[in-house]
Each structure stands twice: as structure tokens, then as C-alpha cells.
Amino acid sequence: MQSFGCKGKVGVKNRNLSSKQQPSETEKELTRTQEYLETIFSNMPAGIAIMEGPEFRYVKVNNRLAEINGLSVEDHLGRPLAEVLPAAAADIGPRLRQVMETGESSSPFEFSTSLPKSPDEVFWFVDRFFPINDTNGEVRGVGAVVLEVTARKRAEIALQEAYGELEQRVQKRTQQLLDSEKRLETMIERAPDSIVYVTRDGTIDLVNQQTEEIFGYDQGELIGQPLELLLPERFRNQHRQHQTGFFNDPRVRPMGSDLDLYGRRKDGSEFPVEISLSFMELEKGRVGCATIRDVTERREAETKMKITQDRLSSALDGIPGGLWDWNVVTGAVYFSDKWCESLGYQPEEVDPHVSFWEQIVHPDDLSRVMEQVEAHFRGETEVYQCENRLRTKSGNYRWNLDRGQVVSWSADGKPLRMVGVDLDINERREAQEKLEKTQKELLSLSKHLIQAQETERRRISLELHDQLGQDLALMSIELEELIQRAPESPAQPTEGLHKLALQARKLSSQVQTLSRQLHPAQLTHLGLVAASRSLCNEVSKASGIQIDFSHSDIPKSIPPGVSICLYRVLQESLGNMVKHSGTQEAQVNLTGRPDEIQLHVCDSGVGFDPEGHRETFGLGLISMRERVHLVGGELLIESQPSRGTRIKASVSF
């Protein structure tokens, strides 16, 4: 039988018993030995385990190992190492495999790990592994002897840390003692302020280099001299009294202390100073230490700053609006007194927080205002600017122009502080609303006037066509009949009748032309395309200009207002072209879509400057623009001298 971790075999000696008695005694001795080994195994002060298989499953565990791991013996049996001790598997696993592969015991090694019983603590162990062989000498498992050395290790670590800390403290203190005098001397010499040590009787005992530079004395000229040498004469008597009081009851006095103090240089010039006092107890007695700071530049800067602040204050008082200063991180806001008063509040009635502002912004404006603020935070706008309404203390809303800018950003690009001004634009806004209302009324009036004009034109056109035109046509017919019935002689009356008939026909044609100009009947009965083609043919025949008319994709149904608008634009464009362009050819094109129609009129004539010919074309251009605007369209006029003219009218419906 293989013992636990031992390579020798457990057996008994031959006591010359008979063959019948020998097995019985052997069995008894083996049983006792087994019991002894089990007792020893279970009660060993070291943890012992036997593991088998590639996963190193526990097949035997003593009580001590179970106690160490914080699990029962039964919780170990049959479970692999990685499951029982997952934190230690990485350290132990390779060593166990090495023992299995080589068949040789490992050397004791120390490691630390956590355990199931206390996963947040660290424990230290010394482990040794040895092979478990079967009867054929093959390694079938690994035995482990585990000694917990946590207490010892912690004591060692604590001792090492304490020793190391003590050693460091001793070395540090030694170095401090060695360097203290040198450091003190260096600090005194390199101090930015003048440092003067004074004995109880007021004699200068030590000065630094800065004292020489500030007061203009060499060190040798100051040592042993009374401190009053560095003071203006008017302060010396009073200083002696203060000096006696300080040494009798020494107290540290910080720099400044609200005293108006001056020093005196070697050349006699004076300069403002701040002085702090302290003292030291040395072997030779109490020594006072005065640190003297030349504050000439600071006083000058303060004076300039005060002047600047006064100017800024005056400038801010002249601003018609109120100021605000917003801490974006905390939400705190400074509202100036003028800001509060402009809304009817006393400053103490306003909560200095952004939430107060959010409460008085009109609910319909708040989301729009915040969108503008966020856009500025994202860097999309250089300045935040938004018109909104603020509720006054009386409950009414007034229009306000809010303008501000972020003046401080964090390292990662987040806004920290934003400053701005609010301007009361209520009067401007009311005037703007009145102006817009007036413009709408004028637009409506203009529309009605044009409609009335077209109605009147249509009425006159119908009267000319239906009454005067018919009368003239009838007169022309009657004259023709009269000519035919007249005798052949004398010839003079016949010629006169022919002349009257010709004039009547001409007058009838002019009346028909005037009728079409006032209101084209074709536009009403045949539509925009037919009326536009007819107009182009008439203008071409009358002027001799070759006009190329084309159309494409014209909607079947066009609102009457759109048709008359485009016809009038074409009429005005062709009239201007005939009068001013000098061209011999032109193009007119109508194009459409289901909800839009466009008119293009182009010529290659002399062209003109639209801005420079307002007097020549002013009324016609204004009429064209106004007509197109009234039907919700756009009019584009492109022309340059010697480069022709292009007119484009677009109307959606």
C-alpha cells in the first residue's frame, strides 16, 4: 500500500506465525496502521491534500486545509482546484503540473492569495508538492502540504515597514538638520522681499540681498546700524515706541495690517511698503524679523485699476440695459441693479439664480431662447442673441433683446461663465408690429387697387368692344354700302366716302387694340398661352421685331389672378423692349409644373442698368414687381449695358 506522500511501502515483520494465523495478524496491524495514519492525516497542524487528474480534483483533504480554505472537507472532495481556489490556481497550477510530469517533489515556495472564506483579504502560505505513485510507480496524483504563514508574514511586513519608515525618518531628520542652516540662508537670500533681523535694542543684525537692492545700501553699511535708518524721519520716534512694545509682548503681525507705511532709500527717496513681523528665541536672546515688501508697482496698478473701474462704471451706467453674469456650472447669476429695476423689482427681491430668469421668460419663448444658448455653447455662434419676452413685477410682459457671450471655458471645452446684457426693445417691437400691420394693410390695399384697376379695364374694354367697336364697324359697313349705291359721278363724293370708310376701319382696329390692351378677351376665353401668343404676334407685326414664342407643360387650370399677372408682365416687358432695347429678335417662353408657372422674356438689345434707370423704367418695374408679389411670386430682372435683358417671373399656386 502507498503511504500519503511517502515513496516507501507500509508493511509488518514476519513473526513466524502459522499460515492460518498470519493473515489475521497482518490485517490487524494494517488496520491499526491505517487508523494511525488517518488520525495523523486529519490532525496535522499543516494543511494536506491529495489531488488527481489533469484538473487536480481533490480526493483527500485534512481538517487543517479545510479550515485554511474556509470550506468543509466534503466541499473539497471531487472538485477541481480552479473551482475551489480560483484566485490561487494561476500560481499553484503550473507547479502541480510540473510535479505530475517530472515525478519529483517541488521545493517549498511562498505565495499570497485570497480565499473563499475571505475574498477581500490576502493570506500567505508556504506550499510543497510531491508525487503520489500507484503500485506500478506511475504518478497518479499530487500531494500538497500547506503551511499558513499569514500572521508571521504580516508581522514581518509590519516590522519591515516600521523599520523602513523609521530609517527614512531618521535619514530625513538628519538631512533636515544638516540642511536647515543652508536652506534658511538660501531662503533668506532668495526671498523676493527684504528680510531684516533686529536685536532687542533695535540694531540691524542681518539683512538679505533683496534689502540691498530695495534700499540701495550694501550689507556692510546696514549691519550694526539702527533700524530707523530705513524709515522716513517723520516715523522714527513713533517706531521706537512700537519696537519696545513688540519685544515686550511679541506677536506675529501679517503683511499689510491696514497700515500706511513707507521706507526710505539711501538716496532719501521714499516708497510705500508692507511689513510683517515675527520673532525667534535664540541663544543670544530674542530677535525680531521684519519682512519688507516694496508695493510701489502694486499701488500704481491699484490706482490705474481704480481709474479703469470708475470709467467702466460710468460706461456701464450709460448702457440702456441691465447686465447679468451667469456661472453656468452652479447656476448662480449676478443681476445688476438696473436689470432688476427695469423689470420693476428691487435687487433684494430677485433670486440670484438662473431658475428665476427661467420663471419670468414667456413660456412661448423659453425653448427658442434655450436653443440659441445651446447653439452658442456648441460654438455655432460667436455671440448669443435672442429677442424674447420677460415678465415684469406687475405681471405684464415686455420685449427684451438678450445678448451675451461665454467668457470662460473649461479645459474640455465646457462653458463656465457667460456675461451679457438685456435691452428693453418694447417700444421698437411695438413700432415694428405697427409697421408690419401697416405694410399688410398697404399690400391689401394695393391688391384691391390692382383688382379694381383690372375690373375697370375690363368694363371699359367691354364697352369699347361691345358698343363703340360695334358702332364703328356698323358705320364702316354702312359707308361701304353708301359707296356702292352712290352714282359713278361726280367722283369727288365717292372718294370722300372711301376715305371715311378707311378711317372708320382704322378707328375700329384701334378700338379693338385698345380693348385688348385694357383687358384681353382671349385671356378669359382661350387661356394664358393663346393670349400670350396673340400678344407676341401683334407686337412683332407692329414693331418688326422677330419674337419667338414657345411653351411647355402648362397646367390646364391656372388661377385667374396668376394668368392676368403674367400677361401684364409680358405686356410691360414687350412694351419696354420695343421702346428701349433696339433689338431685332426676342424669345418668350412659358413653362410650367402642376403647381408652378414661369415666364421668361429675353432679348439681345442694348440692355440697361436696373439701378441706374429707375427714372426711365421705375413705374413699369415697380408695377411688374408689385403684381408678381401680390400673387406670391418672384420677379428677377437681369440686364447689363450692351448685353441684353432677361426677365423671369415665377409664380407658385
SEKOLTOR-867516 format. One record per residue: y, x, z of N, C-alpha, C in turn. Coordinates in pm, whole numbers, plus 50000, padded with zeros to 5 digits. Layout:
N
YXZYXZYXZ;...
END
This chain:
653
498795008550000500005000050000501255008850000;502265005449916503525013049909504445008950021;504955018550094505875015450203507255012550147;508215007750232509565004050190510385016650167;510435020950044511225032550011510505045650032;509305045850082508575058350107507575060549997;507455073249955506515076449848505095078049899;504895081150025503545082350082502925068850106;501645068350121500945055750144500655054150291;500685041850336500375038750474498855036750485;498205043650583496745042350599496315044950742;494935045150773494375047850906493275058150892;492985065151006491945075451006490565069351023;489505076250973488115071850985487595075651122;487215065451203486745067851339485225066551349;484505068851236483035068551233482475055251281;483165044351245482655031151278481575027451179;480795018251216479745013551125480395006251010;479655005050905480214998750785480614984450809;479954977550903480304963750930481564962751015;481764972951109482944972351196484204977851129;484074987751036485234994850980486244985650912;485854976350828486864967750764487664959850865;487064955250968487754947151067488824955251138;488514967151179489494975551247490604979751152;490254982351031491274986350931492254975150907;491664963550895492554952150873493494950150990;492954951751113493804950151230494914960451232;494544972551201495564983151205496614981051095;496134976850981497104974050873498054962650912;497494952750976498324941451019499364945951120;498924954251216499884959151314500974967651247;500504975951156501484984451087502494975951009;501954965650943502824956650868503834949950959;503394945751076504284939251171505344948951221;504874961551250505854971651293506934973751186;506454975251062507404977950954508384966150932;507814954050942508664942250926509724941651036;509274944751160510224944651272511304955051253;510834967151215511814977951192512754974151077;512184968750967512984965050849514044954550884;513604944450960514514933550992515604937751087;515324947251177516274950551283516964964051263;516814969851147517504982551120519014980551131;519744989951191521204988751200521884990151065;521174995450967521704996750831521194985150747;521964981150648521514970750558520504976350461;519374968950440518324973550349517984962150256;517794965650129517404955550031516494961849928;515614953649870514774957749759515094948449643;515384954549524515754946849406514844950649291;514494941149210513594943349098514184937148972;513674942148857514054936548728515354942248675;515614939848547516834945248485518114939648545;518014927748605519194921748666519304925248813;518304932948864518294937049004518364924949097;517344916749086517264904949172516734909149309;517274903149413516864906249549515474900249577;514544908949624513214904049663512964906149812;513794914849872513634917450014514994921250070;515424915050178516724917650240516554916950390;517104926650463517004925850608518224918550666;518164916150795519194908250860520574914850854;520594928250867521874935250870522614933950736;521874935150626522514933850496523044919650477;522254909650523522724895850514524004894150595;524044900450713525244899550796526434906350729;526194917850667527274925150599527864916650487;527004910650406527464903150290527994889350327;527684884650447528154871550487527334860250428;526084863150388525174853050334523874853650412;523104842950408521804843150475520804851050392;519694854550454518644861850381518164853450264;517994840450288517494831550182518484830650066;519814831850094520804831149987520734843249895;520084853949941519944865849857518734865049766;517624860149819516334861449752516334854449617;515894862049517515764856749382517054856949301;518174860349359519454860249286519814874549243;520424876149124520784889449076521994895049151;522124908149144523214914949212524584909649167;524774907849036526074903548983526484889949035;525524881649072525834868449124526154868949273;525404877349348525604878249492526864886149524;527034897549457528194906249483528924909049352;529624899349297530284901549168531334912549172;532014914249285533064924349292532504938449296;531274940049348530694953449363529754957149250;529414947549164528404950149061528814961348967;530104962348936530554972648842530344986748898;530474988449032530285001649093528805004649118;528064994349159526674996649201525714996449083;525944987548985525014985648874524604998448803;525575006848757525185019048685524305028348769;524545029248899523745038048984522315032548999;522205019349011520865013349020520065015848893;520705014448777520005016948651519575031448639;520425040448690520075054648683518825057448767;518705051148885517525053048970516295047448900;516425035648837515315029548766514845038348651;515815044348580515475052348461514915066048498;515455072248603515025085948637513915086148741;513815075548820512815075448928513205084449042;514465088549050514925097449157515955090149242;515925093549371516865087349463518285092349435;519275083849461520665087649442521185094549567;522235102049548522925107949663523755097149730;524005098549860524875088749926526265088849861;526815077249839528165076449782528935065449853;530255067649857531145058649928531955050349828;532105037549856532905028949769533455017449852;534445010649793535054999049860534934987049769;534874975149830534754962749754535094951049845;535214939249786535344926949863533974920449874;533824911049967532534904649992532694889549991;531594882549966531684867849965532244862050094;531954868350206532414862650333533924863750350;534554874050289536004875850299536504881450166;536684872950066537044878049933538424884549928;539274882150028540624887950025540714901150102;539624905250164539624917750240538874928650163;539134941150202538444952550142537554959050248;536294961450211535334967750301534854980850238;534484990550325533995003350277532525004950316;531735011250229530305013150251529885026850202;528765031650263528065043450212526675038550172;526345039450044525075034449992524215046049942;522905043649952521945052949890520825044649830;520415048049709519395040549639518175049449614;516985043249621515735050749597514795041849519;513885048149443512985040249358511855034149441;511335022649395510155016049451509075016549343;507975023649374506915025749275505745016349302;505035012549195503815004749213502635014249231;501415008749236500215017049262499975027149151;500555024449034500385033848922501495044148916;502405043749010503505053449011504685049448924;504625037548866505735032848782506825026648872;508065029048832509175023548908509275008648876;509125000448978509214986048957510434979949026;511154987849102512324982649171513124993749235;514174989849302515064999449368515314994649510;515235003949604515585000949742516985005849771;517684998849857519055002549889519235002950039;519875013650085520255014850226521785014650230;522325004850304523775002550304524305004050446;525275013450460525935015350589527395011050575;527835001550657529224997450654530055007150738;531085012850677531945022550745533395017750742;533555004650737534904999150726535785003150844;535275001450965536085004551083536475019251083;535495027851054535795042151052536805045550943;536585039350825537465042350712538885037750741;539015025650798540335020750831541015029550933;540225034251029540785043351129541235056351064;540415061350970540765073850902542045072050820;542085060550748543265058150665544505056850752;544355049050862545495047350952545925060751009;544935068751046545255081851103545925090750999;545395090250876545995098450770547425093850740;547575080650736548925075550708549885079250820;549385077550944550245080951058550575095851058;549545103751030549775118251027550725121850913;550475115650792551345118550679552765114250705;552925102250766554255097350797554945106250899;554185110350998554755119251100555155132551038;554285137550950554595150150885555855148850800;555955137550726557125135450643558385134250728;558255126950839559415125250926559855138550985;558865146551023559205159651080559905168250975;559305168150854559915176250748561305171050711;561405157650704562685151750669563745154750773;563365153250899564315155851005564715170551009;563725179050986564015193450983564995196550871;564715190550752565605192950639566985187250665;567015175650732568305169650764569115178550857;568425183950953569125192851046569615205350975;568765210350882569155222450810570325219850715;570325207650657571335204850554572555197450608;572515192750730573595184250779574955191150771;574985203550815576265210450815576765212650673;575825216250584576215218650445576645205650379;575895194950405576245182050346577605177350396;577825178750525579095174550581580245182150518;580045194950504581075203250443581305199150298;580205196750224580325192650084580995179150072;580585169750159581175156450155582665156850183;583035164850280584455165850314585245171950199;584685182350139585395189150032585495180549906;584445172749878584405164949754584895150549774;585285147149890585775133549915587005130849830;587125118849774588305115749690589585114149771;589445113049902590615111249988590875123950069;592085124850118592425135850208591775133450345;591115143850401590505142850533591115153750620;591635149450736592305158750827591725156950967;591225167951026590745167751164591865172751254;592095165151364593215168151454592685169051597;593145179351670592765180851811593605171551896;593285170952022593945161552112595445163752120;595875176152105597315178952114598035176851982;597325171451881597965168251754598015179551656;597225190251680597205201651589596145199651482;596475203351359595515202151249594445212751265;593185208351268592075217451291591305220351162;591275210651070590505212450946591055202850842;591145207350717591525198750605590595201550488;590495191850399589665194050279590555197350160;589885199750045590625203849926591555192749876;591125180149890591965169149844593285168549921;593275172850046594515173250124595505182850060;594995194350016595865204049949596465198149822;595635190949743596115185549617597115174149639;596865165749739597755154349761599085158749820;599045167549922600275171049993600945183649940;600225191449857600845203249797600845215649885;600135215349998600035226950086598725234250060;598695247250086597435254650094596825252150231;595515254150241594825251650367595405260350479;595715272850447596255281850549597605277450602;598355269750521599655265050564599565253050658;598365246850667598215234750748597465237150878;596445245850875595635247950994596535253151107;596445246651224597225250651340598605244351345;598985236851238600295230451237600185216251294;601295210651346601255196751396601075186951280;600385176251309600105166251205601385160151152;602455159751234603715153851190604265160551065;603765172651031604215179550911603965171150786;602925162550792602545154550675603165140650676;604075138150772604695124950784606185125750755;606765115150698608235114650687608855115450826;610005121150833610625123850962610885111251043;611175100350979611515088051050610315082051123;609085086651089607885081251153607345090151265;607905102051284607255112151369607245108251516;608365103751570608395100151712607415088951743;607415079051660606505067751682605055072251669;604805081851578603445086551558602905093551681;603735101251751603265108351870602785098351975;603495087351989603055077152086601705071252046;601555068251917600285062751869599155072851888;599475085451864598455095951877597945096852020;598855096752119598455097352260597595085252296;598005073452251597225061452280595845061852216;595755067552096594445068152027593475077152102;593895088952145592985098152214592615092952353;593505085452417593155079552547592165068052532;592305060452426591395049252402591025049152253;590135058352213589845059752069589075047552016;589515042551904588835031651835588905034351685;587835030451617587805032151471588735021851409;589625026551325590525017651254590275019051105;589935008051035589625008950892590865011750809;590605014650681591675017750588592595005750571;593885008150567594844997450543595404991950672;594704982350729595094975850855596494969950848;596924965850728598194958750709599414966850754;599304980150749600434988650787601094994350663;602404995150665603165000850554603415015550586;602515024350539602525038450577602895047150458;603475059050492603885068550388603525082650432;603215091150333603015105350357604155113350298;604235126150339605315134750291604715147450233;605055150450109604535162450043605365174650084;604835185950041605515198450073606905198850013;607095192649895608405192749830609355182349887;608905174849991609755164950056609635150950000;608935149149888608795135849831607815127449913;608055114449914607215105249991606365096949896;605245092049947604355083649867603595074249961;603245062349915602545052750001601105057050024;600605054850147599235058850183598575047850265;597245048350269596445040650364595675050650448;595565048150579594935057750670593895050450755;592705056250760591685051250853591435062150957;591175057951082590995067251192589605065851252;589025077051291587765077351365587815089551457;586755091851532586775103151625585345108651641;585255120851692583975127251721584095134651853;582975134651926582925142452050582205155552021;582935166752025582375179952001582395188052129;581785199852124581745208552242583155212252287;584035213952190585405217852226586265205952265;585685193952262586415182052305586495171652195;587235161452224587375150352131588285154352016;587825150751895588575154051774588805141051696;590015139151652590335127451569590205130851422;589725120951343589555123051199590385112551125;591315117251044592165108250966591795109550818;591455098250756591185097950612592405091550547;593045099350458594325095250400594135093050250;594525081350202594365077950060595745075649997;595985082649887597215080649810597065067849728;597905057749755597775044749688598965042249595;599565053049546600725051549457600355043649331;599265047849265598865041149141598485026649167;597815024249279597395010649308598605001649336;599585007149409600774999249437601514996049306;601585005849217602225003349088601464992849009;600114994049013599294984048942599464970249003;599554969649137599744956649203601084950549163;602094959149154603414954149114603374948648972;602734956248881602604951548743601774938748737;600724938348818599874926448819600644914248868;601454916348969602244905149021603214900048915;603834909648843604744905548735603984897648629;602784902948594601954896148494601534882448542;601144881548669600734868648724601894858748724;603094863648758604254854948757604524849848616;604394858948518604624854848379603544844848335;602284847948372601204838948336601374825348400;601794825548527602004812848597603094804848528;604164811648487605234804648417604754799048284;603924807248214603384802748086602474790748104;601634791248208600714780248233601454767548272;602564769448346603354757748383603934750948259;604134758848153604694753148031603664746447943;602364748347972601324741847892601314726947924;601314718347820601384704047847600114698447908;599034705347902597754700247953597334706848083;596184702448135595654707948257594534717848229;594404727848316593384738348299592134734948378;590984739948328589724739148402588954752048383;588204755648485587424768148487586034764548540;585024765248453583694759848481582684770948502;582054771348622580914780148647579674772848594;579194777048477578124769748410576834770148492;576614780948567575364782548642575324773048761;576404772748840576414764548962576964750548939;577694748548829578304735548805579664733948869;580114743648948581424742749012582534743848907;583584735848922584694735848828586004736248906;586894745248862588264745148915589114736648822;589714726048877590644717648803592054720748854;592954724148764594324727248806595014714548857;596074716748935596814705348989597354696448876;597794702848768598334694948657597244686448593;596024691948586594894684248531594664671748615;594654673548748594434662148837595564651948825;596784656948826597934647948823598034640448692;597594646748582597684640048452596784627748446;595774627048534594884615548539595184606548658;596274609748729596684601248840596064604748973;595344616048984594684619949108595514630349183;595334630449314595764641749394594654652249391;594984665149396593934675449387592804673549487;593114668949610592054667349710591154655449680;591534646849586590704635349551589684638649444;589764650449387588874654249276587764663249329;586524659349302585364667549340585264679249243;585364691649291585374703249200583984706349145;583424697149073582084698849016582024691848881;581184696948793581094691448658580634676948659;579934672848765579474658948773580654649248779;581764653248842582954644748848583494642348708;583564653148630584054651948492583134642948410;581794644348427580854636148353581034621348386;581444618348509581614604348550582834597948488;583864605748457585094599748405585184600348253;584244607348186584234607048039583714593447994;584334587947892583914574847840582444575447800;581634565547840580194565847809579894567447660;580764561747575580524562947431580824576847378;581544585047454581944598447409581084609547469;580374606747580579734617447657578704625047575;577824618147504576774625047427577394633847319;578434628847252579104636747148579774649147207;580384647547323581034659047389579994669547425;578874665347484577854674947525577224681947405;577104674847292576584681147171577514692447126;578834690147135579794700447097579734712347194;579554709447323579444720247422578204728647395;577064722047372575814729247346575914737447217;576574731947116576754739446991577554752147016;578564751447103579344763447138578474773247217;577644768047307576744776847383575774784247290;575354777547182574414783847088575114793346992;576434794347002577174803446915577494797746779;577324784546761577594778446631579094776646608;579884776446714581344775246701582004785646790;583104791246742583824801246821584514794746940;585004782746921585734775547026585164761447036;584984756847159584594742947181585834734247172;585764723647091586914714647078586394700647050;586904691047124586424677347108587464667547160;587654656747085588524645947130587674635447201;588084631547322587314621947399588274614147489;587704604247554588494595847644588094598647789;589114599947876588904602148019589454590248097;588734586348200589174575148283590174580148388;591334573948393592334577548492592004570948625;592764574448726592514568648858592704553548856;593594548648771593844534248763592734526648692;591794534048631590684527548562590854526648412;592034529848361592264529748217591754542748155;591494542448025591064554447954592204559647869;592354572647864593354578847780592674589247691;593214590747570592644600447476593054614647517;592094623747501592244637347553591654647147453;592354658147425591824669047342591304679847436;589994681647436589334691347523589044703847442;589544715447486589384727847411589054739047509;588014746847481587624757547573586764767947505;586404778247582585614789347529584874796247643;583644800647614582874808347712583484822247723;583794826647844584414839647865583484849347934;582284844847971581344853848039579934849448003;579114859547962577724856947922576794865748004;575544861048023574544869048091573954879147993;573134888348045572534898647960571634892547854;571004881147883570104874847786570814864047704;572154864247703572894855347615573114841347667;572994839247798573224826047855574694825047901;575344813447879576744811947922576834811648074;577804818848129578014819348273579314812248314;580374814248237581684808748276582424804348151;583054792848161583784787048048585154782248098;586184785348022587554781948061588174773747947;588974763747984589574755547880590774747847929;591314739547839592504731647868592304717647811;592844707647881592824693747836594244689647800;594424684047681595744679547636595724664447621;596774657947670596914643547659597384640347516;596504633947437596844630547299596844615447279;597094608247388597034593747380598074588147283;599314593247291600364588347202600044591747057;599574604147034599224608046899598094599546844;597124596846933595964589046891596384574646857;597254568846940597734555446912598514555046781;599354565546759600104566146633599164567646514;598114575546534597124577446427596404564346395;596044557046500595374544346478596304534546406;597594534446446598554525846377598694529846231;598734543146206598854548046069597644543945986;596444545546044595234541645972595234526645942;595724518846041595784504346020596774501245908;597924508245909598924506145804598384510045668;597634521445664597054525845537596054515645484;595264509945576594314499745533595054487445479;596144483745549596914472245502597544475045366;598074487545348598654491145219597604491245109;596404496445146595314496845049594934482645008;594854473945108594514460045078595594453544993;596864456445028597984450944952597964456044808;597704469144793597634475044660596534468544578;595414466144644594284459844574594664445844529;595324438444620595734424844584596774424944473;597674435044477598694435844373598074438444237;597104447744234596444450644107595674438544058;594994431844152594254419844114595224409144062;596364407744132597354398144086597904401943950;598094415243931598584420143802597604416743691;596324419343718595304416343618595234401343591;595364393243696595344378743677596514374143590;597674379843620598844376043542598724380843398;598214392843380597994397843244597044388743166;596004384743235595024376043170595664362743130;596504357343222597174344743191598094346243070;598884357243072599804359442959599034361742831;597924369142842597104371942724596554359142665;596074350242753595524337542704596624329042639;597804329142701598894321442643599304326942507;599394340542499599734346742371598684343842265;597434344742308596344343042212596154328442175;596154319842277595804305842252596984297642200;598194301242236599344293042195600174300142088;600844311042129601724317942035600944323641917;599784329641947598984335341839598534324641741;598104313341791597644302541704598814296741624;599964295341691601144290141620601544299441506;601534312641533601884322341430600864322041317;599594321041353598554320341249598734307841163;599034296541230599264284041157600474285041066;601534291641117602734293441036602434301940914;601634312240935601254320840823600494313040718;599584304240761598784296140667599694286540591;600594280340666601494270740602602404277540500;602864289540533603684297040438602894300240312;601634303840328600794306840212600644294240126;600424282740193600294270240118601604266840047;602704269540116604004266640055604244275139932;603814287939942603964296939828603154291739710;601934287339741601064282539634601644269739569;602324260839645602864248539591604244250439526;604874261739556606214264039503606174266039352;607204261839278607244264039133607364278839101;607014282038985606994296138946608384301738936;609374293338918610754297938909611624288538990;612644292539041613044306639027612214316039116;612204329139087611334338839156611844342539295;613124341639320613674346439447613134339039568;613044325839571612484319039688611024322739711;610294324639604608874328239619608724341739685;609534351139644609464364539706609844363739854;610804355339885611204353940026610104347940110;609404338340049608294332340123607174342340146;606894350640043605874361140059606254370640173;607524374140178607994383440284607844377140421;608164364040432608004357240560606534356440601;605694353940504604244353240535603714366740584;604204377540517603774391040561604244393940703;605494390440733606004392540869605244384040971;604884372040932604124363341024602754369241055;602094374440947600774380640970600904392941061;601974401041034602204413041116602474409141261;603314398841279603634394341414602394388841484;601554381741410600304376541467599384387741511;599334398541427598484410141463599014416941589;600364418241596600954424541714600694416241840;600764402941824600494394341940599054395741985;598134396741888596714398441924596484411941994;597164422341940597044435642003597594435342145;598774429242161599364428142295598444420242388;597834409942334596924401842415595734410042463;595194418242372594054426642412594474437042516;595704442242499596174452142596596374445942733;596914433842734597114427242862595784423742927;594874418342853593544415142907592554414042792;591664424142779590714424242666589684413042680;589714403542587588744392642592587324397742572;587184408542494585844414042471585214418742601;586044424042693585514428842821584864417442898;585464405742890584924394242963583694388642894;583724388042761582664381142688581554390442639;581904402942601580904411942543580534423642633;581334426642736581004437242830581774449942807;581564459642899582354471942901582094480542778;580864481542734580544490442621581234485642495;581104472742466581704467342344583214468342349;583814465242466585264465942478585764480242465;585034489942523585434504042515585324509142372;584234505442300584074509742161585204504042075;585514491342097586574484942019587914491742044;588184495242174589434501942208589514515542141;588424523042142588394536342078588654535041928;588054524841862588244522841718589694519441687;590294510741768591684506941746592614518841760;592414526741870593274538441891593084548541780;591834550541739591554560141632592204555741501;592114542841469592694537641345594214538641348;594794536041467596254536241476596824550241480;596094559941543596634573441564596124583741466;595024580741399594414590641310593554600841382;593374599541513592534608841592591084604341582;590204613741550588774610641542588214609741685;587824597841728587304595641863585824592641854;584994601241912583534599641912583134592242039;582694579742024582294571642139580764571242149;580244573142273578794572242296578554566142434;577324561042452576964555342582575454556642602;575034556542730573594557542761573334551642900;572204544642911571704539543039572734531043114;573474522843044574474514343109573764502543175;574014499843304573374488443369573744475343299;572814465943303573064453043239574154445343312;574194446743443575174439243521576114449043590;577404447843555578434456443616579454447243682;579824449843808580824441443874582104440843792;582734429143783583974427843701585064437743742;585204439843872586234449043917585994463143866;584724467443859584404480843809584664481643660;584304470943586584504470943441585984472043405;586824463743468588244464143434588874477243478;588384483043589588904495943637588644506843534;587404507943488587064518543392587754516143258;587884503543219588574500443093590034504843101;590694502043214592084505943229592244521243233;591284528243296591324542843297591194548243156;590264542343079590094546542940591364543442860;591934531842881593154527742810594304537442839;594504540942968595574550143007595304564142954;594044568642959593674582042912593924583542763;593504573442684593704574142540595194573442506;595954565242580597384564442555598074577642580;597734584542691598314597742719597894607942614;596634606942571596124616442471596914615042341;597134602642297597854600442172599294605442183;599924603342298601334607042315601534621942333;600634628842404600954642442451599994653342405;598754650242371597764661042353597894668442221;598294661142112598334667541981596954670641926;595914664841982594554667741936594224659441812;593214663741737592734656541620591384650141645;590764653141758589464647341787589274646441940;588464636941981588204634742124586824628442140;586304628942262584994623342293585144613942412;584504602342400584454592642509582984589342531;582564590242657581144588042687581014579642813;580184569342804579824561242921578364563842954;578084567943078576704570043123576494562343252;575254558243273575024550143392573674552443455;573574547243575572324546143650572304532243711;571194528243775571144514443827572294510943920;572814520743995573864517844092575114526144073;575314531743951576474540343928576784540443780;578084542443748578514543843610579624554143605;579634562243498580614572943483581274571943346;582574574843343583354575243220583884589443202;583634595343084584124608643051585034607442928;586244612942937587184613442825587614627842809;587304633942694587594648142672588344649742540;589314659042540589994662742415590234677642415;590534683042298590774697442282592234700242252;593114692042307594544693242277595244703942357;596574702542372597394712942433597164713942583;596614703542644596384703942788597684703742867;597554704243000598744704043086598334708443226;599344711343308599124714643449599294701843530;598204696543588598324683843661599354684243771;599534695843836600504696943945601924698243892;602054704443775603394707043722603934696043634;603154685643604603594674943516603544661543586;603874661443714603824648843787604854638843734;606014644343692607034635243643606604628843511;605944636943425605544631943294604404621843305;603374625543383602184617243393602044610243527;603054612043615602884607843754602424593743773;603144583843715602814569843739601454566343680;601184571743559599884568843498598744574443578;598864587043626597794593243706597614585843838;598734582243900598644575044027597944561644007;598314554743899597684541843870596184543443850;595794553743774594364556143749593644559243881;594214568043960593564571744087593454559644179;594534551944186594544540444276593484530244235;593384527644103592384518144056590964522744092;590684535444066589344540644095589074540544245;590094543944323589924544144469589644530244523;590284520044466590114506444515588694501344496;587974506444398586574502144378585594512144438;586114521244523585244530644593584754542044507;585494545444401585064556144312585864568844329;585604578544239586304591344241586824594344101;588014600244093588634604043966588884618943967;588394625843863588574640243851589314643043721;590444650343730591234654043613591264669243605;590724674643496590694689143475591464692143347;592504700543360593294703943241594044716843266;594194724643161594994736743164595744737743032;596914743743034597654745242909596824752242802;596814746342680596114751642562594594750842574;594064744142677592604743542693592094729242704;592894719442662592434705742658592414699042795;591894686642792591884678442913590544671342925;590054670543048588794663343074589024654043193;588754641043171588914630943276587554624843303;587194624443433585904618943473586134608743584;585684596443560585754585943663584334581743698;583984582043829582644578443875582774567243977;581974556843958582014545444050580584541444084;580294540344214579004535244261579174520844306;578134512844289578214498744328576844493744372;
END
